[in-house]
Amino acid sequence: MDREAVWQADAAALADRVVSLLTVVRSAEAEIGALLVEIESRGVMELFGYRSTAR
C-alpha cells in the first residue's frame, strides 16, 4: 500500500491491511520454524559447526 493509498483509506481498510500483513508474517514464521526443525533433525553440528540452531 503506497502513501497515497494509506492516506485515502478509511480505518477499516487499514486494519484489514494490517491483518493481511500479519497473516503473511505468521505464515513466514511458521515456515522458518519448520525449516529450523528440519535442519536440527539433520545434524546442525555437521552442517554449521554449532550444537543447535539456537546459536
mmJSON file of the N, C-alpha and C atoms, coordinates in Angstrom:
{"data_MODEL":{"atom_site":{
"group_PDB":["ATOM","ATOM","ATOM","ATOM","ATOM","ATOM","ATOM","ATOM","ATOM","ATOM","ATOM","ATOM","ATOM","ATOM","ATOM","ATOM","ATOM","ATOM","ATOM","ATOM","ATOM","ATOM","ATOM","ATOM","ATOM","ATOM","ATOM","ATOM","ATOM","ATOM","ATOM","ATOM","ATOM","ATOM","ATOM","ATOM","ATOM","ATOM","ATOM","ATOM","ATOM","ATOM","ATOM","ATOM","ATOM","ATOM","ATOM","ATOM","ATOM","ATOM","ATOM","ATOM","ATOM","ATOM","ATOM","ATOM","ATOM","ATOM","ATOM","ATOM","ATOM","ATOM","ATOM","ATOM","ATOM","ATOM","ATOM","ATOM","ATOM","ATOM","ATOM","ATOM","ATOM","ATOM","ATOM","ATOM","ATOM","ATOM","ATOM","ATOM","ATOM","ATOM","ATOM","ATOM","ATOM","ATOM","ATOM","ATOM","ATOM","ATOM","ATOM","ATOM","ATOM","ATOM","ATOM","ATOM","ATOM","ATOM","ATOM","ATOM","ATOM","ATOM","ATOM","ATOM","ATOM","ATOM","ATOM","ATOM","ATOM","ATOM","ATOM","ATOM","ATOM","ATOM","ATOM","ATOM","ATOM","ATOM","ATOM","ATOM","ATOM","ATOM","ATOM","ATOM","ATOM","ATOM","ATOM","ATOM","ATOM","ATOM","ATOM","ATOM","ATOM","ATOM","ATOM","ATOM","ATOM","ATOM","ATOM","ATOM","ATOM","ATOM","ATOM","ATOM","ATOM","ATOM","ATOM","ATOM","ATOM","ATOM","ATOM","ATOM","ATOM","ATOM","ATOM","ATOM","ATOM","ATOM","ATOM","ATOM","ATOM","ATOM","ATOM","ATOM","ATOM"],
"id":[1,2,3,4,5,6,7,8,9,10,11,12,13,14,15,16,17,18,19,20,21,22,23,24,25,26,27,28,29,30,31,32,33,34,35,36,37,38,39,40,41,42,43,44,45,46,47,48,49,50,51,52,53,54,55,56,57,58,59,60,61,62,63,64,65,66,67,68,69,70,71,72,73,74,75,76,77,78,79,80,81,82,83,84,85,86,87,88,89,90,91,92,93,94,95,96,97,98,99,100,101,102,103,104,105,106,107,108,109,110,111,112,113,114,115,116,117,118,119,120,121,122,123,124,125,126,127,128,129,130,131,132,133,134,135,136,137,138,139,140,141,142,143,144,145,146,147,148,149,150,151,152,153,154,155,156,157,158,159,160,161,162,163,164,165],
"type_symbol":["N","C","C","N","C","C","N","C","C","N","C","C","N","C","C","N","C","C","N","C","C","N","C","C","N","C","C","N","C","C","N","C","C","N","C","C","N","C","C","N","C","C","N","C","C","N","C","C","N","C","C","N","C","C","N","C","C","N","C","C","N","C","C","N","C","C","N","C","C","N","C","C","N","C","C","N","C","C","N","C","C","N","C","C","N","C","C","N","C","C","N","C","C","N","C","C","N","C","C","N","C","C","N","C","C","N","C","C","N","C","C","N","C","C","N","C","C","N","C","C","N","C","C","N","C","C","N","C","C","N","C","C","N","C","C","N","C","C","N","C","C","N","C","C","N","C","C","N","C","C","N","C","C","N","C","C","N","C","C","N","C","C","N","C","C"],
"label_atom_id":["N","CA","C","N","CA","C","N","CA","C","N","CA","C","N","CA","C","N","CA","C","N","CA","C","N","CA","C","N","CA","C","N","CA","C","N","CA","C","N","CA","C","N","CA","C","N","CA","C","N","CA","C","N","CA","C","N","CA","C","N","CA","C","N","CA","C","N","CA","C","N","CA","C","N","CA","C","N","CA","C","N","CA","C","N","CA","C","N","CA","C","N","CA","C","N","CA","C","N","CA","C","N","CA","C","N","CA","C","N","CA","C","N","CA","C","N","CA","C","N","CA","C","N","CA","C","N","CA","C","N","CA","C","N","CA","C","N","CA","C","N","CA","C","N","CA","C","N","CA","C","N","CA","C","N","CA","C","N","CA","C","N","CA","C","N","CA","C","N","CA","C","N","CA","C","N","CA","C","N","CA","C","N","CA","C","N","CA","C","N","CA","C"],
"label_alt_id":[null,null,null,null,null,null,null,null,null,null,null,null,null,null,null,null,null,null,null,null,null,null,null,null,null,null,null,null,null,null,null,null,null,null,null,null,null,null,null,null,null,null,null,null,null,null,null,null,null,null,null,null,null,null,null,null,null,null,null,null,null,null,null,null,null,null,null,null,null,null,null,null,null,null,null,null,null,null,null,null,null,null,null,null,null,null,null,null,null,null,null,null,null,null,null,null,null,null,null,null,null,null,null,null,null,null,null,null,null,null,null,null,null,null,null,null,null,null,null,null,null,null,null,null,null,null,null,null,null,null,null,null,null,null,null,null,null,null,null,null,null,null,null,null,null,null,null,null,null,null,null,null,null,null,null,null,null,null,null,null,null,null,null,null,null],
"label_comp_id":["MET","MET","MET","ASP","ASP","ASP","ARG","ARG","ARG","GLU","GLU","GLU","ALA","ALA","ALA","VAL","VAL","VAL","TRP","TRP","TRP","GLN","GLN","GLN","ALA","ALA","ALA","ASP","ASP","ASP","ALA","ALA","ALA","ALA","ALA","ALA","ALA","ALA","ALA","LEU","LEU","LEU","ALA","ALA","ALA","ASP","ASP","ASP","ARG","ARG","ARG","VAL","VAL","VAL","VAL","VAL","VAL","SER","SER","SER","LEU","LEU","LEU","LEU","LEU","LEU","THR","THR","THR","VAL","VAL","VAL","VAL","VAL","VAL","ARG","ARG","ARG","SER","SER","SER","ALA","ALA","ALA","GLU","GLU","GLU","ALA","ALA","ALA","GLU","GLU","GLU","ILE","ILE","ILE","GLY","GLY","GLY","ALA","ALA","ALA","LEU","LEU","LEU","LEU","LEU","LEU","VAL","VAL","VAL","GLU","GLU","GLU","ILE","ILE","ILE","GLU","GLU","GLU","SER","SER","SER","ARG","ARG","ARG","GLY","GLY","GLY","VAL","VAL","VAL","MET","MET","MET","GLU","GLU","GLU","LEU","LEU","LEU","PHE","PHE","PHE","GLY","GLY","GLY","TYR","TYR","TYR","ARG","ARG","ARG","SER","SER","SER","THR","THR","THR","ALA","ALA","ALA","ARG","ARG","ARG"],
"label_asym_id":["A","A","A","A","A","A","A","A","A","A","A","A","A","A","A","A","A","A","A","A","A","A","A","A","A","A","A","A","A","A","A","A","A","A","A","A","A","A","A","A","A","A","A","A","A","A","A","A","A","A","A","A","A","A","A","A","A","A","A","A","A","A","A","A","A","A","A","A","A","A","A","A","A","A","A","A","A","A","A","A","A","A","A","A","A","A","A","A","A","A","A","A","A","A","A","A","A","A","A","A","A","A","A","A","A","A","A","A","A","A","A","A","A","A","A","A","A","A","A","A","A","A","A","A","A","A","A","A","A","A","A","A","A","A","A","A","A","A","A","A","A","A","A","A","A","A","A","A","A","A","A","A","A","A","A","A","A","A","A","A","A","A","A","A","A"],
"label_entity_id":["1","1","1","1","1","1","1","1","1","1","1","1","1","1","1","1","1","1","1","1","1","1","1","1","1","1","1","1","1","1","1","1","1","1","1","1","1","1","1","1","1","1","1","1","1","1","1","1","1","1","1","1","1","1","1","1","1","1","1","1","1","1","1","1","1","1","1","1","1","1","1","1","1","1","1","1","1","1","1","1","1","1","1","1","1","1","1","1","1","1","1","1","1","1","1","1","1","1","1","1","1","1","1","1","1","1","1","1","1","1","1","1","1","1","1","1","1","1","1","1","1","1","1","1","1","1","1","1","1","1","1","1","1","1","1","1","1","1","1","1","1","1","1","1","1","1","1","1","1","1","1","1","1","1","1","1","1","1","1","1","1","1","1","1","1"],
"label_seq_id":[1,1,1,2,2,2,3,3,3,4,4,4,5,5,5,6,6,6,7,7,7,8,8,8,9,9,9,10,10,10,11,11,11,12,12,12,13,13,13,14,14,14,15,15,15,16,16,16,17,17,17,18,18,18,19,19,19,20,20,20,21,21,21,22,22,22,23,23,23,24,24,24,25,25,25,26,26,26,27,27,27,28,28,28,29,29,29,30,30,30,31,31,31,32,32,32,33,33,33,34,34,34,35,35,35,36,36,36,37,37,37,38,38,38,39,39,39,40,40,40,41,41,41,42,42,42,43,43,43,44,44,44,45,45,45,46,46,46,47,47,47,48,48,48,49,49,49,50,50,50,51,51,51,52,52,52,53,53,53,54,54,54,55,55,55],
"pdbx_PDB_ins_code":[null,null,null,null,null,null,null,null,null,null,null,null,null,null,null,null,null,null,null,null,null,null,null,null,null,null,null,null,null,null,null,null,null,null,null,null,null,null,null,null,null,null,null,null,null,null,null,null,null,null,null,null,null,null,null,null,null,null,null,null,null,null,null,null,null,null,null,null,null,null,null,null,null,null,null,null,null,null,null,null,null,null,null,null,null,null,null,null,null,null,null,null,null,null,null,null,null,null,null,null,null,null,null,null,null,null,null,null,null,null,null,null,null,null,null,null,null,null,null,null,null,null,null,null,null,null,null,null,null,null,null,null,null,null,null,null,null,null,null,null,null,null,null,null,null,null,null,null,null,null,null,null,null,null,null,null,null,null,null,null,null,null,null,null,null],
"Cartn_x":[0.864,0.0,0.907,0.781,1.62,1.048,1.818,1.411,0.062,-0.143,-1.409,-2.585,-2.428,-3.497,-3.742,-2.672,-2.812,-3.555,-3.176,-3.783,-5.27,-5.644,-7.036,-7.905,-7.292,-8.054,-8.723,-9.86,-10.504,-9.87,-10.233,-9.623,-9.852,-11.026,-11.323,-10.421,-10.174,-9.289,-7.86,-7.427,-6.084,-5.966,-6.989,-6.986,-6.976,-7.733,-7.732,-6.35,-5.67,-4.313,-3.357,-3.483,-2.646,-2.88,-4.128,-4.459,-3.824,-3.912,-3.315,-1.808,-1.156,0.297,0.698,-0.053,0.252,0.072,-0.891,-1.083,0.145,0.682,1.895,3.069,3.208,4.299,4.189,3.004,2.819,3.112,2.711,2.984,4.486,5.173,6.627,7.317,6.874,7.46,7.25,6.079,5.801,6.715,6.92,7.805,9.248,9.686,11.038,11.206,10.216,10.273,10.383,9.598,9.647,11.013,11.579,12.909,13.974,13.874,14.835,14.737,13.522,13.328,13.982,13.799,14.399,15.924,16.463,17.919,18.415,17.718,18.077,18.091,17.073,16.954,18.065,18.665,19.731,21.12,21.215,22.504,23.203,22.939,23.474,24.989,25.521,26.957,27.713,27.249,27.921,27.765,26.608,26.348,27.034,26.919,27.354,28.376,28.64,29.595,29.001,27.682,27.008,26.225,25.966,25.202,23.719,23.202,21.78,21.576,20.398,20.085,19.83,19.755,19.507,20.67,21.839,23.003,22.895],
"Cartn_y":[-1.177,0.0,1.236,2.071,3.266,4.368,5.434,6.519,7.12,7.298,7.887,6.992,5.686,4.741,4.722,4.782,4.804,6.06,7.177,8.441,8.473,7.845,7.878,6.787,5.748,4.611,4.963,4.327,4.505,3.548,3.726,2.942,1.444,1.057,-0.37,-0.982,-0.251,-0.749,-0.885,0.07,-0.006,-1.208,-1.419,-2.567,-3.876,-3.941,-5.138,-5.397,-4.336,-4.489,-5.0,-4.496,-4.977,-6.465,-6.885,-8.301,-9.13,-8.655,-9.371,-9.514,-8.442,-8.482,-9.385,-9.348,-10.226,-11.691,-11.978,-13.348,-13.815,-12.946,-13.272,-13.497,-12.623,-12.751,-14.069,-14.398,-15.648,-16.863,-16.811,-17.912,-18.069,-16.955,-16.995,-17.523,-17.082,-17.572,-19.072,-19.557,-20.993,-21.77,-21.254,-21.939,-21.921,-20.797,-20.71,-21.721,-21.817,-22.789,-24.209,-24.539,-25.887,-26.17,-25.176,-25.354,-25.543,-24.785,-24.937,-26.317,-26.819,-28.166,-29.189,-29.025,-29.954,-29.888,-28.677,-28.531,-29.233,-29.009,-29.679,-31.186,-31.715,-33.167,-33.757,-32.947,-33.436,-33.327,-32.717,-32.608,-31.298,-30.32,-28.98,-28.945,-29.757,-29.746,-30.024,-30.995,-31.342,-30.244,-29.604,-28.583,-27.258,-26.808,-25.46,-25.371,-26.468,-26.432,-26.011,-25.848,-25.496,-26.7,-26.711,-27.815,-27.738,-26.511,-26.349,-25.102,-24.971,-23.786,-22.568,-22.759,-21.643,-20.663,-21.078,-20.182,-19.252],
"Cartn_z":[0.0,0.0,0.0,-1.013,-1.067,-0.169,-0.013,0.891,0.516,-0.765,-1.223,-0.841,-1.05,-0.71,0.793,1.56,3.022,3.449,2.888,3.273,2.933,1.815,1.369,1.998,2.526,3.062,4.386,4.622,5.923,6.942,8.185,9.266,9.094,8.627,8.443,7.375,6.293,5.233,5.741,6.545,7.124,8.06,8.869,9.781,8.996,7.905,7.054,6.48,6.069,5.521,6.589,7.807,8.911,9.13,9.133,9.308,8.194,6.967,5.834,5.999,6.379,6.556,7.716,8.8,9.932,9.558,8.705,8.22,7.45,6.61,5.852,6.804,7.795,8.767,9.52,9.998,10.752,9.888,8.641,7.722,7.498,7.314,7.129,8.379,9.559,10.809,10.965,10.586,10.675,9.741,8.539,7.59,8.075,8.622,9.177,10.298,11.177,12.27,11.753,10.738,10.162,9.55,8.884,8.297,9.373,10.458,11.554,12.194,12.345,12.886,11.963,10.671,9.705,9.758,9.861,9.977,11.232,12.357,13.619,13.443,12.764,12.629,11.765,10.926,10.045,10.659,11.819,12.49,12.173,12.987,12.78,12.935,13.828,14.069,12.77,12.012,10.769,9.709,9.705,8.69,8.985,10.243,10.574,11.699,12.368,13.466,14.797,14.865,16.111,16.63,17.939,18.531,18.215,18.056,17.757,16.911,16.352,15.55,16.428,17.738,18.654,18.688,18.339,18.352,17.235],
"occupancy":[1.0,1.0,1.0,1.0,1.0,1.0,1.0,1.0,1.0,1.0,1.0,1.0,1.0,1.0,1.0,1.0,1.0,1.0,1.0,1.0,1.0,1.0,1.0,1.0,1.0,1.0,1.0,1.0,1.0,1.0,1.0,1.0,1.0,1.0,1.0,1.0,1.0,1.0,1.0,1.0,1.0,1.0,1.0,1.0,1.0,1.0,1.0,1.0,1.0,1.0,1.0,1.0,1.0,1.0,1.0,1.0,1.0,1.0,1.0,1.0,1.0,1.0,1.0,1.0,1.0,1.0,1.0,1.0,1.0,1.0,1.0,1.0,1.0,1.0,1.0,1.0,1.0,1.0,1.0,1.0,1.0,1.0,1.0,1.0,1.0,1.0,1.0,1.0,1.0,1.0,1.0,1.0,1.0,1.0,1.0,1.0,1.0,1.0,1.0,1.0,1.0,1.0,1.0,1.0,1.0,1.0,1.0,1.0,1.0,1.0,1.0,1.0,1.0,1.0,1.0,1.0,1.0,1.0,1.0,1.0,1.0,1.0,1.0,1.0,1.0,1.0,1.0,1.0,1.0,1.0,1.0,1.0,1.0,1.0,1.0,1.0,1.0,1.0,1.0,1.0,1.0,1.0,1.0,1.0,1.0,1.0,1.0,1.0,1.0,1.0,1.0,1.0,1.0,1.0,1.0,1.0,1.0,1.0,1.0,1.0,1.0,1.0,1.0,1.0,1.0],
"B_iso_or_equiv":[0.0,0.0,0.0,0.0,0.0,0.0,0.0,0.0,0.0,0.0,0.0,0.0,0.0,0.0,0.0,0.0,0.0,0.0,0.0,0.0,0.0,0.0,0.0,0.0,0.0,0.0,0.0,0.0,0.0,0.0,0.0,0.0,0.0,0.0,0.0,0.0,0.0,0.0,0.0,0.0,0.0,0.0,0.0,0.0,0.0,0.0,0.0,0.0,0.0,0.0,0.0,0.0,0.0,0.0,0.0,0.0,0.0,0.0,0.0,0.0,0.0,0.0,0.0,0.0,0.0,0.0,0.0,0.0,0.0,0.0,0.0,0.0,0.0,0.0,0.0,0.0,0.0,0.0,0.0,0.0,0.0,0.0,0.0,0.0,0.0,0.0,0.0,0.0,0.0,0.0,0.0,0.0,0.0,0.0,0.0,0.0,0.0,0.0,0.0,0.0,0.0,0.0,0.0,0.0,0.0,0.0,0.0,0.0,0.0,0.0,0.0,0.0,0.0,0.0,0.0,0.0,0.0,0.0,0.0,0.0,0.0,0.0,0.0,0.0,0.0,0.0,0.0,0.0,0.0,0.0,0.0,0.0,0.0,0.0,0.0,0.0,0.0,0.0,0.0,0.0,0.0,0.0,0.0,0.0,0.0,0.0,0.0,0.0,0.0,0.0,0.0,0.0,0.0,0.0,0.0,0.0,0.0,0.0,0.0,0.0,0.0,0.0,0.0,0.0,0.0],
"pdbx_formal_charge":[null,null,null,null,null,null,null,null,null,null,null,null,null,null,null,null,null,null,null,null,null,null,null,null,null,null,null,null,null,null,null,null,null,null,null,null,null,null,null,null,null,null,null,null,null,null,null,null,null,null,null,null,null,null,null,null,null,null,null,null,null,null,null,null,null,null,null,null,null,null,null,null,null,null,null,null,null,null,null,null,null,null,null,null,null,null,null,null,null,null,null,null,null,null,null,null,null,null,null,null,null,null,null,null,null,null,null,null,null,null,null,null,null,null,null,null,null,null,null,null,null,null,null,null,null,null,null,null,null,null,null,null,null,null,null,null,null,null,null,null,null,null,null,null,null,null,null,null,null,null,null,null,null,null,null,null,null,null,null,null,null,null,null,null,null],
"auth_seq_id":[1,1,1,2,2,2,3,3,3,4,4,4,5,5,5,6,6,6,7,7,7,8,8,8,9,9,9,10,10,10,11,11,11,12,12,12,13,13,13,14,14,14,15,15,15,16,16,16,17,17,17,18,18,18,19,19,19,20,20,20,21,21,21,22,22,22,23,23,23,24,24,24,25,25,25,26,26,26,27,27,27,28,28,28,29,29,29,30,30,30,31,31,31,32,32,32,33,33,33,34,34,34,35,35,35,36,36,36,37,37,37,38,38,38,39,39,39,40,40,40,41,41,41,42,42,42,43,43,43,44,44,44,45,45,45,46,46,46,47,47,47,48,48,48,49,49,49,50,50,50,51,51,51,52,52,52,53,53,53,54,54,54,55,55,55],
"auth_comp_id":["MET","MET","MET","ASP","ASP","ASP","ARG","ARG","ARG","GLU","GLU","GLU","ALA","ALA","ALA","VAL","VAL","VAL","TRP","TRP","TRP","GLN","GLN","GLN","ALA","ALA","ALA","ASP","ASP","ASP","ALA","ALA","ALA","ALA","ALA","ALA","ALA","ALA","ALA","LEU","LEU","LEU","ALA","ALA","ALA","ASP","ASP","ASP","ARG","ARG","ARG","VAL","VAL","VAL","VAL","VAL","VAL","SER","SER","SER","LEU","LEU","LEU","LEU","LEU","LEU","THR","THR","THR","VAL","VAL","VAL","VAL","VAL","VAL","ARG","ARG","ARG","SER","SER","SER","ALA","ALA","ALA","GLU","GLU","GLU","ALA","ALA","ALA","GLU","GLU","GLU","ILE","ILE","ILE","GLY","GLY","GLY","ALA","ALA","ALA","LEU","LEU","LEU","LEU","LEU","LEU","VAL","VAL","VAL","GLU","GLU","GLU","ILE","ILE","ILE","GLU","GLU","GLU","SER","SER","SER","ARG","ARG","ARG","GLY","GLY","GLY","VAL","VAL","VAL","MET","MET","MET","GLU","GLU","GLU","LEU","LEU","LEU","PHE","PHE","PHE","GLY","GLY","GLY","TYR","TYR","TYR","ARG","ARG","ARG","SER","SER","SER","THR","THR","THR","ALA","ALA","ALA","ARG","ARG","ARG"],
"auth_asym_id":["A","A","A","A","A","A","A","A","A","A","A","A","A","A","A","A","A","A","A","A","A","A","A","A","A","A","A","A","A","A","A","A","A","A","A","A","A","A","A","A","A","A","A","A","A","A","A","A","A","A","A","A","A","A","A","A","A","A","A","A","A","A","A","A","A","A","A","A","A","A","A","A","A","A","A","A","A","A","A","A","A","A","A","A","A","A","A","A","A","A","A","A","A","A","A","A","A","A","A","A","A","A","A","A","A","A","A","A","A","A","A","A","A","A","A","A","A","A","A","A","A","A","A","A","A","A","A","A","A","A","A","A","A","A","A","A","A","A","A","A","A","A","A","A","A","A","A","A","A","A","A","A","A","A","A","A","A","A","A","A","A","A","A","A","A"],
"auth_atom_id":["N","CA","C","N","CA","C","N","CA","C","N","CA","C","N","CA","C","N","CA","C","N","CA","C","N","CA","C","N","CA","C","N","CA","C","N","CA","C","N","CA","C","N","CA","C","N","CA","C","N","CA","C","N","CA","C","N","CA","C","N","CA","C","N","CA","C","N","CA","C","N","CA","C","N","CA","C","N","CA","C","N","CA","C","N","CA","C","N","CA","C","N","CA","C","N","CA","C","N","CA","C","N","CA","C","N","CA","C","N","CA","C","N","CA","C","N","CA","C","N","CA","C","N","CA","C","N","CA","C","N","CA","C","N","CA","C","N","CA","C","N","CA","C","N","CA","C","N","CA","C","N","CA","C","N","CA","C","N","CA","C","N","CA","C","N","CA","C","N","CA","C","N","CA","C","N","CA","C","N","CA","C","N","CA","C","N","CA","C","N","CA","C"],
"pdbx_PDB_model_num":[1,1,1,1,1,1,1,1,1,1,1,1,1,1,1,1,1,1,1,1,1,1,1,1,1,1,1,1,1,1,1,1,1,1,1,1,1,1,1,1,1,1,1,1,1,1,1,1,1,1,1,1,1,1,1,1,1,1,1,1,1,1,1,1,1,1,1,1,1,1,1,1,1,1,1,1,1,1,1,1,1,1,1,1,1,1,1,1,1,1,1,1,1,1,1,1,1,1,1,1,1,1,1,1,1,1,1,1,1,1,1,1,1,1,1,1,1,1,1,1,1,1,1,1,1,1,1,1,1,1,1,1,1,1,1,1,1,1,1,1,1,1,1,1,1,1,1,1,1,1,1,1,1,1,1,1,1,1,1,1,1,1,1,1,1]
}}}
